[in-house]
């Protein structure tokens, strides 16, 4: 693509972005490899929409390794909180409630007999 066409496409994408047509603008920014536009899309998803995984794509395309690192650190922190959920009273525990098991009467009698034999 020649430079004149690229500039026209970027201007059009900026207009789309300002109108709120983010996805259309993002597609053009990707085609033209316009880093500033890709960063703007990443910022939109990260700060405005609070969707860091969508933002991650655009930050990676724009070369914003600082924001990519920031999102990775947040993901690791969230995962560590989730894994420690059972160790702390500050974080609520996740519980799964299952319906009662349906066991055939014959199997139940055999299991009770085994348990009685074991004491």
Buried (B, 14 or more C-beta within 10 A) or exposed (E): EEEEEBEEBBEBBBEBBEEEEBEBBBBBBBEBEBBEBBBBBBBBBBEEEEEBEBBBBBBBBBEBEEBBEBBEEEEEEEEEEEEEEEEEEEEEEEEEEEEEEEEEEEEEEEEEEEEEEEE
